[in-house]
Amino acid sequence: MNINRRSALALLAALAACSDPDARIRNRIDTGWHRDDLEALLLHWHDHALRPDGSFQLAFNRAWQPLPQAELELIGQARLVYAFAAGHEFIPDAGYLKVARRGADYLLQRFRDPVHGGFFHTVGADGTPRASIKRAYGHAFALLALAELYRIGGDVRYRDAALQAWREIELNFFDPAGGLYNECERDFKPIPGARTQNPVMHMFEALLALREATGDKMAEAGARRLGDFVAYKLLQGQAEGSAHIPEWYGEDWKPLPTREAGGYIDLGHQFEWSHLLATGAVVSPIYSQVAERVLSYALAAGYDDIDGGCGQRAFPDGGKLDTRKGWWQQAECLHALMVAAKETARNDLWRRYEQTQELIKKQLVDAEHGGWRAAEALPCKSGGCQDVQPDPYHMVRLHQAALKLASG
């Protein structure tokens, strides 16, 4: 009898459920789809993104035709190093570890500042520095990439590079008022301006990865420092018990108060914070409680219980929500629902996980060209999708979490 892979996986899951009391929970994670989409995504990026010097082409139209890319940005290069390293964890025979290592070597050779430390924001196509400012957001992804590459591949060069990067980040990016400076000059002199939670969130993510990869106590302390800053300073409680994390702040870390002033609550980031804080409970048990409150807000404010998925923005002074459904927000929504459902076994969360997964499968996964649709406002047939390929970070992070949760 010829049994295809999907049928074999289903049979094994059913047999495991007989002896494993948690199987009924884990088996609601659609591991077949998560693995298939991970494989398809990375196959396309492997076929199109690799450059001879180890860097990556990131700009493509929907049909995977290269678009002009005069500069290489730290964020995108680091995200692809991470994506290929994560791919090797589940697809070890595809050559992705070698690709990730070449990409990391390019980061360390071309983006790293040999004078002041840290990483340049952009380099030219020839590898020479272009924008020499230092941005916390990009450094967070460089740290995540190096930490995951060490955890998955075991090469101590990347462990040492990650720990060195963290020492420089801790020394230069931390704001005495809390959180992180958004950006600095080449010599790490802070550039004045508004603050945002986004680099804080991704640095928290990267430090959790560094802690897991190395067991480094300073990385754990750094994650705790940022997590506590969010939980005790940025978190805005609601009367019914939920809470949210505003997006933009003044230099004193007070939230911008109105929509007109630039204040808003990014709903995708609420879902993202929810699963990151749940994961961060290994650092502080209080974070799991904060994660529940943030998820409650995100579901009440932004989840579409009719069609699945979430909108983009709410506003601190009320007013109409921005209910457009963007591509990365749906990935983070699904990620958060999956993590919370696995932790709590709540059927309402599993229902939303399955509902949002169907939305993604039908409207975001690009069956014609591969990859995902770069949606700013679903459905694409209404003109809300760009003719570009979005980088795979959010999708790979989602699939990596799904496969680890299902096996752990």
N, C-alpha and C positions, 0 to 999 in steps of 0.2 A: 504494500500500500504506500503510495507516495503522499507524504504529508508535508505541506509547505511550512516555512519557518513560523509564520503567524499562528497556524494551527498547532504546531508543536509547542510554541510558547503558551498558548491557551491551555493545552493539555497539561503541561507541567505546572502551571499556576493552579489548575483545578486539583491536581494531586497534592500539591503543597498545602492547599487550604484544609485538607483533611487533618493535618497534623499541626498546622501553624495557626494559632488563634488570631494573629494579626493579618493573615492573608486576605481576609475579606476587606480590610482597609487598603492594603497595598495594591490589591488587584484592581481597585478602581482607578489607579494611575494607569493610563493607557501606554504602557511601556513600548508596545510595538510601534505606535505612532511617534512617540518621542524619539525612539532610536532611528526610525526611518527618516524622519525629518532632519535629524542631526546628520545622518549620513548624506542625505541629498544636499543639504546646505554646504557642508564642508567639501563635498566632491566638486561642486560648482566653484567655490572659492579657490580650491586647490588648482582647478583647471585654468583659472583666469587671472588670479591675483599675484602669482609668484613672479618676482623680478630677479634677474641674474645676480644682483648684488646682495640678495637676502631681504630686501625691503618688499613692500607690497603695493600693488595698484589697488586703490580702494574705490575709485570713481568709475562707475559703469552705468549705462542705461539699462532699462529693464531686460533687453535682449543680450546683456553681457558684452556689449560693445564698449571698449574703453573710452572714457571721457578725459579731457585735458586735466592734468594733475601737475601743475608747475611746482608745487611744494608738497612735502610729506609732513603730515601732522602727527605729533607724538600720540595723541589719543587713538587715532585709527590704527596706527602701526602696532601699538601695544595691545589693542583689542584683538587684532588678528593673531598675535603671538599667543595670547590667552586662549583664543578659540581653537587653534590647532593643538595646543597642549592638552586642552580638555578633550578634544576629539580623540587623541591618542589613548586616553584613559579607557575609552569604550570601543575604539576601532584601532587596535594596536598594530594591525598589519597594513595600514594605508600610507605609512611614511610621514605621518603628521608630526611626529616628534622631531624629526630632522628639520622639517620646515619651521617649526616653532623655535628651535635652537638657532637656526640661521637668522630668523627675524630678531631674536633677542640679541644676538651678537651685533646685528646692525644697529639696534637701539643703543647698545653700550658703546659702540665705536663712533657713531655719527651724532646721536642726540645728546650724549652725555657731555657736560661741560667740563673740560679738563682743568679749568682754572678755578671756578667757584663751586663746582659740584652741581648736582641736580641735572635736569634735562631741559634742553632747548624746546621751545614750543613747536617750531617747524625747522626743517632743513630743506634745501633745494634738491632737485632731482639728482644733482651730482653729489649730494651728501654734505654740502657745506651749510653752516648755520644761516638761517634767514631771520626768523623772529626769535631773538635771544631771550625774550622774557620767560619767566618761569611761572607756570600755572598749576595750582594745586590739583585741579581736576585731571590734567594730564599725568601728573606725578602719581595720582592714585591708581590710574590704569597701568602705568609702568610697574608700580609695586605689585599690583595684582598679577600681572603677567609673569614677572620674575618669581613670585612666590609659588604660583601654580605650576610653573615649569619645573621648579625644583621639587615640589611635592610629587609630581607625576613622573618626572624623568630621573630625579636623583642626582643630578650633576651639581656638585657643591659650588661651582663657579656662580651659578644663579642664586643659590642661597646667600653667598657672600655679597653678591651685587644687590640683592633685595635688602639685606640687613644694612648695607651701606646707604642705600637709598632712603631707608626709613630713618636712619640717624640724621641725614641731611634734611629730610622733611620735618622731623621733630624740632630740629635746631632752628629752622628758618621760616616755616609756614605757620606755626601756631601763633594765634592772636592772643595777646595778654588778656583781652576782654572775653576770650572763649572762642572756640571754633578755629577756623583757618582763614588766613588771608586768601583772597581769590587769586591774586597774581602779584608777582614781584619783578623788579628789574633783574638783570642778569646777575648782579651781585647780591640778590635777595633783599634789596631794599623794598619794603612793601609799597605797592602802588595804591594811593587812596581811592576809595570808592565804596559802593554798596557791597553788602555781604549776601551770600546765598548759601542755602543748606546743601546744594548739590555736591560740591567737593567734599563736604563733611561726610555725606552719606557714602560716597564711593571710597573715601579713605577708611571709613569704618569697615566697609566690605573688604578692602585690601588688607587691613590689619588682622581681621579675622582669618583671612586666607594665610597670612604670614604666620600667625600663631599656630594654625593647624599644621602648616608645613614644617615649621622649625621648633615649635614649643618655646619660642623666645618670650621671656617674661616681660621684656620692654615692649614688645608688640602687643601683648595682652594688656599691659598698662595703658598703652596708647589707645587701644580700642575702648577700654573702660573710660578713659578720659573723654573721648568723643561721644560715646554712648550716653554717659552721664550728662554731658552738656546738652544733648538733644532732649533727654528725658526730663531734666530739671530746669532748663533754660528756654529751649525753643518750643517745647510741646505746649499747645493751647487746648486746655480742657473745655468740654462742652457740658451744659447743664445735665444732660441725660447720661453722662459718663464716658462718652466717646472723646476722642482727641485728634487733633491734626497738627501738622508741622508746616508752617508757612514757607513760601519759597524764597522771598527776598526781604532784606533787612537793611536798616541803616548801619553805619559803622559802629554803633553802640549795640548792635544785635537786637534792636527793637523792630518788630515786623512792620513793613510798610502797611499803613492802616486802611487804605482804600484801593479800589480798582483804578481810580484816576491817578493815584500816586504810584501805581505799578505793583500793588500788592495782590497776590493771588495764592491759592492753594492748588498745587499741581496734583491731580488725582492719581496719575500714574506713579508719582513719587510716594504717595501715601501707601499704595499697594507695595511698592518696592521697599519702603521702610518697614512695612509690616513683616515681610519675610526675612529681611536682614536682622531686625531686632529679635525675631523668633530664633534665628540661628545664633545670634549673639547672647542668648541666655546662658551659654557656657561660660561667659565672662561675668554676667550678673543676672541673677534670677528675676530681677525687677523688669528686665527688658521683655520678657514674655508677656507680662501684664500690659506694658506699653504697646506691644505689638497688637494685642487684642483690641485695645482702645482705638488705635489708629485704623485697624481693619474695619472696626465697627463704623467709624466715620466714613471711610472710603466707600463701604457698601451702601450706607444710607444716603450719602451725598451724590455718588457718582455711578453706582452700578445699575445697569439696565436689566431688570428682571424679566422683561418681555423677550428680548432678543439676545441677551448676554453681552458681556464686555462692559467697558466703562468709558465715561467721557473724559474730558481733558482738564477742565479747571472749574473751581469754585472761587468765590470772592469774599474777602473778610467783611465787607459792608453789605452783603446780600446781593440781590439782583439775580438775573437769569444765569444759570449754569452754562458753561461751554460744553455741550454734550457731544461734540464731534469725537469720533472714535479714531484715534491714531494707531499706527502699527505697533510702536514699542509699548504704548500703554496697555495694549491687550496682552502682550507677552508678560508684563509685570503683574497684571491682574490675574492671569492664569497661574503664574508662579506663586503668588500670595495665597490664592484659594487652595492650591494643592498643598502647600506647606501647612496651612491652618487646618485643612480637612484631615490630613494625615495625623496631625497632633491631637485633634479633638474628636475625630470620627463623626462630626456633625453632618447629617444628611443634607442640610440646606447648603452647606459649603460644597459637598460633593456634587450636588445638582448644579450649582453655579460653575464649578470646574468643568463639568461635562458640557454645559451650555456654552461656555466661553470657548472651549476647545472646538466645538462645532462651528462657531463663528469664525475662528481662526482658520480652520481647515477649508471652509467654504469661501471665505472672502479675502484671506491674507496669503495663504500658501499659493504660490504662482504655479499652477499646473502646466501652463503653457511654456514658460521660460525657465522655471526653477527659481529658487529663492523665495522671498516674501515680497508682497506688494508694499511700496512705500506710501502707505495711506496716511493722509492728513485728516481725512473725513470719509469713512466708509459710508456707502458702498462705492467701489471704484467706478462702477458704471455711471455714477452721477458726476464724475470728473474730479473726485477728491483724492486721487492717487498720482504721485509724481512718476515720471519716466526715469527712475533711477533704482539701483539696488541698494537697500539699506544694509549697513554692515551687520554681521551676524552675532554681535555680542549678546544682545538681549535674548535672542533665540537659543544660542548655545548655553547660556547661563540657565535658562529655563529647562532645557533638555538634560543638562548635566545634573541639576537638582532632582529632576524626576527619576532618572535612572539610579541615582544614589539613594533616594528615599525608598524606591521600590525594592532595592536590594539590601537595605540596612535594617 
